[in-house]
Amino acid sequence: MTMKETGFAATYPGDRTESIGQLMGPNMLGEYFQAYTAEHDQKADATRIVFKILPPDEVKALASQGVIR
C-alpha cells in the first residue's frame, strides 16, 4: 500500500511532536485518523505529521471502549 491509500501528512508551525498517538476525526467520510509520526524541523520551526487512517475494526474497538463516539 502507498501512503495515499493509508493516510496523509500535514505540516504545522512549531514543535508538535507531542501529537504522536492523537486521534482525530471523523472527517466527512466518517474516517478516523491517528498521528503516526511527527518530525520537527528546528530550522523552519515546523512539524510534519503523518496520519494513518484507522481501519473500521479499530474504530469499532475504540468506540466500544468509549475512546471515540
C-alpha positions in Angstrom: 0.0 0.0 0.0 1.1 3.5 -0.6 0.8 6.4 1.8 -2.1 7.8 -0.3 -4.1 4.6 0.4 -3.5 4.5 4.2 -3.0 8.1 5.3 -1.8 11.6 4.7 0.7 14.1 6.0 0.4 17.8 7.0 2.8 20.4 8.2 2.1 22.6 11.2 4.0 25.5 12.7 6.1 24.9 15.8 7.1 21.7 17.6 4.1 19.4 17.5 6.0 16.1 18.2 3.8 15.5 21.3 0.9 14.8 19.0 2.0 11.3 18.1 -0.8 8.9 19.0 -3.5 11.7 19.0 -6.8 10.6 17.5 -8.7 12.9 15.1 -12.0 12.7 13.2 -14.3 11.8 11.9 -14.0 13.5 8.6 -16.9 13.9 6.2 -16.5 10.3 5.1 -16.6 9.0 8.7 -12.9 8.1 8.8 -10.8 8.5 11.9 -7.1 9.2 11.9 -4.2 8.9 14.3 -1.0 10.9 14.3 1.5 8.2 13.4 4.9 10.1 13.2 6.0 13.6 13.7 9.3 15.2 12.6 10.2 18.7 13.8 12.4 20.8 11.6 14.1 23.2 14.0 15.4 25.5 11.3 11.9 26.0 9.8 10.2 25.6 13.2 7.6 23.4 11.6 6.5 19.8 12.2 5.4 17.3 9.5 2.9 14.9 11.0 1.9 11.7 9.2 -1.6 10.5 9.9 -2.8 7.0 9.4 -6.4 6.1 8.6 -7.7 3.8 11.3 -9.3 0.6 9.9 -13.1 0.1 10.7 -12.4 -2.7 13.2 -10.1 -0.5 15.2 -12.6 2.4 15.1 -15.3 -0.1 16.5 -13.0 -1.2 19.2 -12.2 2.4 20.3 -15.9 3.2 20.2 -16.7 0.2 22.4 -14.1 1.4 24.9 -15.6 4.9 24.9 -12.5 6.5 23.4 -14.4 7.8 20.4 -18.1 8.2 19.8 
